[in-house]
Amino acid sequence: MPRPARRVALAGFVHESNSFAPSPADIQAFLQGGGYLPLSRGAQIIDRARDVNLPVAGALAAARERGWDLLPVIWAGAVPSAPVTADCYRAITDELVEGLAALGPLDGVFLDLHGAMVAEGAPDGEGRLLARVRAAVGPDVPVVAALDLHGNISAQMVEAADQMEGFRTYPHVDMALTGRRAAAALDRLMGGARPAKAFRQLDFLIPIAWQATSTEPAAGIYALLEEAEAQGVGASVFMGFPAADVADCGPSVIAYADDAAMADAWADRLARAVADAEPAFRGECLTPDQGVARAMAAPRGPVVLVDTQDNPGAGGDSDTTGMLRALVAADARDAAIGLIVDPAAAAEAHRAGQGAVIDLALGGRSGVAGDAPFAASFTVEALSDGRCHATGPYYGGAHLDLGPCACLRIGGVRIAVASEKAQMADRRMFGFLGIVPEDQAILVVKSSNHFRADFAPIAADILTCAAPGPMPVSPAGLPFRHLRPGIRLEPGGPTFTPPAQG
């Protein structure tokens, strides 16, 4: 008799939470999905998640190949922002856990999570969820999670999950591949494997601008994971998301091996590699005016200016205007910036029509100190319904719905305006509005590193700039209250002391 197909539940709840960002994630944010899938249930997950660069897609492919009886429950993801509202967190986690319990006996559970979710009343969003999942399925059903490289990993997460696999690239071009790795780990666990775990947390925060795995020091650290794998050790290095005001914020490593000594040895080796690299997690950061001046002086383009402090992938609203002001003030030519998210401006452009000249106060509505709407006259050059097929390595073929969009021009500067928030990480996000990235002298992207996957091949240079925004280049500038005492707020920086109570 052939062995019955393994019954595997699949679910996901993905959010990276910036404790200091202006806009929380409510249920509407997950229904819309941003750069992710819209909130999906049951067969919708299978239909929508095929062949995109997300862990759930990798899990689906692995399930087909392994002949699992896959039981999808719910998948919800939203673009990073302020923490998830209490009502939203309760609604999605209740549906997920109750859905698992209703499936009856299971052989395994695959979860697509982030690792840096904070919710109102639940500072360790994934830890609480994983504990509930464990209680629902019992101690003997293997539970595996795929996680983001920026996860802020807690002991509760490590205890509740049998294994967790993190991305190994930033830009995250290996999200689907990580889903496959996590699915392979789940298959081994369902076959009876029970690896030992070792978990270490580091004592300093790493700015996201300097975490790219294509350059040192991160490249060398992540190369060690292949060596671990060759020795039968499953290991992950998490850089952490340094804008979460929670006790577990910061880098960490996890190792899984057949025996505890091997797991401990690899966890110690990886933690030591991260600690030794602390002084190297630094880079050059320019003011907007400096960045624009250097780009305009470059012998060829496009020069990519990184508007890292308003990165919607780190909780920004993608609507600050500091870089736009610098471009206009310098009379930059053949320049483009995007995305600036302003639904009212997009609606006005659609009302006026292509070719019209409209007066707008564009962007700048997030209440960020030092930022304000940019008032000027703009020419409407192009209009779109916002449906964008993002074919670059990061989005991996995802179909984005950015709502009504417009290309506005002022002088030699073109602005990609959208109604919904998504990180500028794909050339098509300019191209669908008639802006050809390769033909520009200057490109301003609201991103920190994900843009590199699609823009680095065409960039003559890449310069990081610090215009006003909710995600400081250095986390040392954030008003933390709840970190672990003694953790350094940046590489080589000051240590955190909890503020006096009362």
Secondary structure, 3 states (H helix, E strand, C coil): CCCCCCEEEEEEEECCECCCCCCEECHHHHHHCCCCCCCEECHHHHHHCCCCCCHHHHHHHHHHHHCCEEEEEEEEECCCEEEECHHHHHHHHHHHHHHHHHCCCCCEEEEEECCCCCECCECCHHHHHHHHHHHHHCCCCCEEEEECCCCCCCHHHHHHCCEEEECCCCCCCCHHHHHHHHHHHHHHHHCCCCCEEEEEECCECCCHHHCCCCCCCHHHHHHHHHHHHHCCCEEEEECCCCCCCCCCCCCEEEEEECCHHHHHHHHHHHHHHHHHCHHHCCCCCECHHHHHHHHHHCCCCCEEEEEHHHCHHHCCCCCCCHHHHHHHHCCCCCEEEEEEECHHHHHHHHHHCCCCEEEEEECCCCCCCCCCCEEEEEEEEEEECCEEEECCCCCCCEEEECCCEEEEEECCEEEEEECCCCCCCCCHHHHCCCCCHHHCCEEEECCCCCCHHHHHHHCCEEEEECCCCCCCCCHHHCCCCCCCCCCECCCCCCECCCCCCC
